[in-house]
Amino acid sequence: MTLASDIGMQPTRRSDQGSEIVLGEDWDRPAGAVESELRDARAKRGFVALRGSPLARKILVFNTIALVVLVGGVLFVNSFRDSLVLQRERALAVEAQLVADIFEASLPRTAPANLVTGDGIDPEEVLGRIGLDRGLDVYVYAPDASLVASTDSIETAQAPPIEGITDPNFTTQPITDFLNWFWDVIAGALSSSDTSRQPVSVPDMAEAMIGEALEGVTVLRGSASHPGAVFIAATPIEGPNGIVGVVTVATAAGEIDQLVRAEREQVLQIFFVALLVAIGLSLLLAANIANPLADLAAAAELGRDKNARKMSPTRVRIPDLTGRPDEIGRLSGALRGMVAALYDRIDGNEQFAADVAHEIKNPLASLRSAVGTMHVARTDDQRKRLLEVIEHDVRRLDRLVSDISNASRLDSELVKEEEEEFDLVRMLTNLAEYNAEDARGRGIEFISDLPAEPIRVQGLEGRLAQVFVNLITNAISFCDTGDAVRIWARQRDNRVLVVVEDTGPGIPETALTKVFNRFYSERPVQQFGDHSGLGLAISKQIVEAHGGVIWAENIRPTEADMTSDPLGARFVVGLPL
């Protein structure tokens, strides 16, 4: 079974066994493809698991804190209360002046008037005729500060209702009563005002303002120490011969607080609804974020624990959430890719170990046979031939072990080494000059066709040099006297092609795709044991690590039949720029 099947990379076909493939729909509706432990954990967690998910708790807390801070700031600033106080003070001053104007209009024009004795004017009769708004207290004082009339002792006319204006309903609900009480406690704790004073009565406050009002000005006072804020306006009653009295108008106790409470009531109601919405959205967001992350973590931890216990180890199966157009989908895809790469590496290591064991057994078997035959050899010539076989197998083992060691370290070395930008043309020129001498020493013509302009590439210069050395030496090894080896390079847009070709016997068509396999070697009989078959495999690994490609092909004329004998072999390396 392939690795793609093991980690659920086949979205259109469901496994009959249901034990190795995890599809997206299987993850949403598990039907046996997911481990029972994972299904049980997901079932216990439910839709939202606040107790087992710190991330879900953080999302919920942070969202609600922001809302609470916002509403708390609105209530603490309380700008609407200040506005209401200012408006009520102005209206109260106007009302006091209007009441004083009514008294002034009732005074005789020529005769003197006395509010205490009732000469010229009856204060209680005048006050009883005035239509006052509900909740207003009016006190009329003589210049000697004696009370001559008040709404506490007489019945006053009520102001006629105004069409289009309705009294607000100040009824509250228990939940908002509690919130208001809680806010009053917090506001009282944060307030710097002195609330230890005894409450001051409205008549006492009014009497204290008479002296200032007798000076001919309208005076405003407010008391927050009284149970419920009270505001009082005092204004003089001016007669023809001077001030004859003072009118004080006071609001009902707690009128402003009641208006503020109504405004706060509306804010708290909106806050309560917004809080429920915020909690619901936070839980939904937490379920949409925390639950998939918990599933990904649980799948990884489940595979880790199973493999750590060495009990029925299974492949780690990451849920397929790549259908999500967000970072969680990207994370799922990245984890699945990492798991796929990991198992690719594991499978590759297993195959490499099997290949190594197979390749080492061949020379070992030859050595065992030669050593066993040495005991029964009778002539010196036989012993000499056996020693040559033993020496050849030892060299073969030494070369094989060295190549295996280099191949096994290649992955880690490719990761550790730092890539740098270098001139590919200069490197190929140096390699061509070095290998040209070896080729000419064997009677082989070496042709170098490289561009004059530099070609800058990003990569590991030493490793890429190893690739081209393998290709050049490989081409030389297949050539006889009179053959030729050619290396050339061309730049094409965003890539560069480097080609090494020879006029040797070519490559069998069945081996074109096998030549890059580990330990595969297609050599003449006289070269048996001289090559480990790892050179091209290492070259392919290095080129692919640089994001390039490498392939092999036979050289034939364009019009030639594919079954005709090749004119040579060609290896092409493509590297990105």
VEXRO-744092 format. One line per field, with one value per residue (C-alpha): x, y, z. Coordinates in steps of 0.2 Angstrom, whole numbers. Layout:
// residues N
u <- X|... .
v <- Y|... .
w <- Z|... .
END
This chain:
// residues 577
u <- 0|7|10|-3|-16|-9|-11|-27|-22|-35|-51|-62|-60|-64|-54|-64|-55|-56|-40|-27|-36|-43|-54|-61|-79|-73|-66|-82|-92|-80|-85|-71|-56|-51|-44|-57|-47|-48|-67|-69|-59|-69|-86|-81|-75|-92|-95|-86|-74|-70|-63|-50|-46|-36|-37|-57|-56|-45|-56|-71|-63|-54|-70|-81|-68|-67|-86|-86|-73|-83|-99|-90|-82|-98|-106|-91|-89|-108|-108|-127|-129|-119|-129|-145|-139|-135|-151|-161|-152|-156|-174|-176|-169|-182|-196|-191|-191|-208|-215|-207|-214|-232|-230|-223|-238|-250|-242|-252|-245|-247|-250|-236|-237|-232|-231|-231|-247|-255|-256|-259|-256|-261|-246|-255|-269|-256|-246|-262|-267|-250|-250|-234|-226|-227|-212|-208|-208|-210|-206|-210|-201|-202|-187|-185|-183|-200|-210|-226|-232|-226|-233|-231|-246|-257|-264|-258|-265|-257|-249|-260|-253|-244|-249|-236|-225|-227|-219|-205|-208|-195|-199|-184|-181|-172|-157|-154|-158|-144|-133|-137|-134|-117|-113|-118|-106|-92|-95|-97|-80|-72|-80|-69|-83|-87|-103|-101|-111|-129|-142|-148|-167|-174|-181|-165|-156|-169|-167|-148|-151|-162|-148|-140|-157|-161|-146|-156|-148|-155|-145|-143|-138|-137|-135|-128|-128|-146|-154|-156|-149|-159|-157|-164|-166|-169|-174|-181|-199|-196|-210|-212|-202|-189|-188|-203|-199|-190|-196|-187|-191|-184|-184|-191|-178|-169|-177|-160|-155|-171|-167|-149|-156|-167|-153|-142|-156|-156|-137|-137|-151|-141|-125|-134|-140|-123|-115|-125|-121|-103|-103|-112|-100|-85|-90|-94|-77|-68|-77|-71|-53|-49|-58|-49|-32|-36|-40|-23|-14|-23|-19|-1|0|-9|3|18|11|8|25|33|25|30|13|5|13|3|5|1|-15|-18|-36|-39|-44|-36|-54|-54|-49|-39|-23|-30|-32|-14|-8|-17|-10|8|6|0|14|27|20|20|38|43|35|44|60|56|52|67|78|70|73|91|95|88|98|114|111|109|124|135|130|136|155|154|147|161|174|167|168|186|191|183|191|208|209|208|218|233|243|251|242|225|230|236|219|210|220|216|197|199|208|195|181|189|191|173|168|178|172|154|155|163|149|136|143|143|125|118|126|120|103|109|124|112|102|117|126|122|118|127|127|141|146|140|150|167|164|160|175|187|179|181|199|203|193|199|217|210|200|214|225|213|212|195|191|184|173|168|155|151|145|156|145|143|127|124|114|110|115|129|144|153|138|133|152|150|135|144|160|150|142|158|168|153|153|172|171|159|169|183|198|192|175|171|163|155|148|138|126|113|102|83|73|72|82|99|102|119|121|134|134|146|148|148|136|122|109|97|80|74|87|84|73|83|100|96|91|102|115|109|124|124|142|153|160|177|171|162|164|172|157|144|129|127|134|119|107|117|117|99|96|108|99|82|87|91|74|81|78|90|86|95|92|100|107|99|96|79|74|81|70|68|74|90|106|110|124|128|121|115|112|103|103|90|93|82|90 .
v <- 0|17|31|42|29|28|46|49|57|49|60|50|32|24|9|-7|-10|7|6|16|29|45|55|72|66|52|64|74|58|45|27|17|25|35|27|24|34|50|47|45|61|71|64|69|86|90|105|117|111|126|115|106|120|135|143|142|150|164|168|169|179|192|195|198|208|220|222|224|237|247|247|250|265|272|270|277|293|296|311|310|313|329|334|331|340|355|355|353|367|379|373|375|393|397|389|399|415|412|408|424|434|427|434|450|452|449|463|479|493|508|501|492|473|462|443|439|449|446|465|467|449|432|420|404|409|415|399|388|395|391|375|366|351|335|333|352|359|378|388|406|416|434|445|440|421|416|404|411|398|381|366|355|364|369|360|368|366|353|359|353|338|342|332|321|320|304|301|288|272|269|251|240|221|211|208|226|231|220|227|245|240|233|249|260|250|251|270|273|264|274|291|303|313|314|304|304|320|319|322|340|343|353|367|370|371|384|394|395|402|417|428|427|429|445|453|452|436|419|406|387|374|355|341|324|320|319|302|306|322|338|354|371|388|403|420|436|443|462|474|492|497|483|465|458|440|425|410|393|379|362|346|330|320|308|315|316|300|292|299|293|276|275|279|267|254|255|254|238|230|233|227|211|207|211|200|185|188|190|174|164|171|167|149|147|155|144|128|133|136|126|110|108|112|100|86|90|89|74|64|69|64|48|42|48|39|23|22|27|12|0|-7|-10|5|13|27|45|50|69|74|82|100|107|111|126|142|148|145|129|122|127|120|103|103|107|93|80|85|83|66|61|67|58|41|44|46|30|20|26|21|4|2|8|-4|-18|-13|-11|-28|-36|-27|-32|-50|-52|-48|-57|-73|-71|-69|-84|-95|-89|-92|-109|-114|-108|-123|-135|-126|-137|-126|-109|-103|-108|-99|-83|-83|-85|-71|-59|-63|-59|-43|-38|-42|-32|-17|-19|-19|-5|6|0|5|22|26|19|31|46|42|40|57|66|71|79|87|95|102|109|117|135|139|153|161|156|156|140|143|145|129|119|127|121|103|102|107|94|80|84|78|61|59|63|51|37|43|51|68|80|95|110|121|134|151|166|175|170|161|164|151|148|132|122|123|108|97|102|100|82|79|85|75|60|63|67|52|41|46|44|26|21|28|19|26|37|42|59|67|84|96|111|123|135|148|147|161|156|140|133|117|108|93|79|68|54|43|27|12|22|16|1|8|-2|5|24|25|13|21|33|19|14|1|-1|-3|-7|-10|-21|-37|-30|-16|-28|-22|-6|4|4|10|25|39|43|40|53|65|64|67|83|90|88|95|111|111|104|89|76|63|52|49|41|51|47|57|65|54|38|24|22|4|8|8|24|35|39|43|61|66|83|93|107|120|135|152 .
w <- 0|-5|7|0|4|22|26|16|1|-10|-9|-22|-17|0|6|9|25|31|42|33|23|31|20|23|24|35|47|48|50|57|51|57|48|63|79|93|105|94|91|110|114|101|108|126|121|113|102|114|127|138|152|141|129|135|118|119|136|130|115|126|140|128|118|134|142|127|128|147|146|133|143|159|151|145|162|171|160|162|151|149|167|167|152|161|176|166|157|173|182|167|167|186|185|172|181|197|188|180|197|204|188|193|211|204|193|207|218|219|208|221|238|248|249|264|261|280|284|267|264|245|241|247|244|246|235|221|223|222|206|197|187|192|185|195|207|210|227|229|244|246|259|266|267|286|280|286|276|270|257|251|241|256|264|250|234|218|201|189|173|158|149|133|118|110|126|137|153|153|161|174|178|178|178|192|181|178|196|201|188|194|212|207|197|212|223|211|207|226|229|215|220|230|237|255|259|277|280|286|273|272|270|256|267|276|259|253|269|266|249|254|259|242|233|242|234|217|209|205|214|210|222|222|235|231|250|250|246|228|220|223|214|221|212|222|214|222|220|216|220|215|231|231|235|244|245|238|228|229|217|221|210|217|227|215|199|190|197|190|173|174|180|165|153|162|161|142|141|152|142|126|135|141|124|117|130|125|107|111|121|107|94|105|108|89|85|98|91|74|79|94|90|73|81|95|82|74|90|96|80|81|100|97|84|95|110|100|93|109|118|104|104|87|80|66|54|60|51|51|48|31|34|18|12|24|16|32|41|49|32|28|44|40|23|30|43|31|19|33|38|20|18|34|29|12|21|32|17|8|22|23|5|6|20|10|-5|5|13|-5|-12|2|2|-16|-13|4|-5|-17|-3|7|-9|-13|5|6|-11|-4|7|-7|-19|-25|-36|-34|-50|-42|-26|-35|-45|-29|-20|-35|-33|-14|-17|-30|-18|-4|-15|-21|-3|2|-13|-9|10|6|-7|5|19|7|2|19|25|9|16|32|24|11|25|35|21|17|-1|-10|-27|-39|-57|-65|-81|-71|-61|-77|-86|-72|-72|-91|-90|-77|-85|-102|-98|-91|-107|-119|-109|-114|-132|-130|-137|-125|-131|-120|-127|-113|-115|-112|-101|-83|-77|-58|-49|-30|-22|-15|-28|-21|-22|-40|-45|-38|-50|-65|-61|-59|-76|-85|-77|-81|-99|-101|-93|-107|-121|-131|-140|-154|-145|-139|-124|-125|-111|-115|-106|-112|-102|-106|-97|-79|-80|-86|-95|-93|-105|-104|-120|-127|-142|-132|-134|-127|-114|-116|-118|-103|-92|-96|-80|-70|-71|-57|-45|-31|-34|-53|-64|-83|-86|-98|-90|-89|-78|-66|-48|-52|-48|-34|-44|-32|-42|-53|-38|-28|-43|-44|-26|-26|-42|-35|-18|-28|-36|-53|-64|-72|-85|-97|-116|-131|-145|-162|-178|-179|-194|-186|-180|-161|-163|-172|-163|-153|-157|-139|-122|-116|-98|-96|-79|-78|-64|-59|-59 .
END
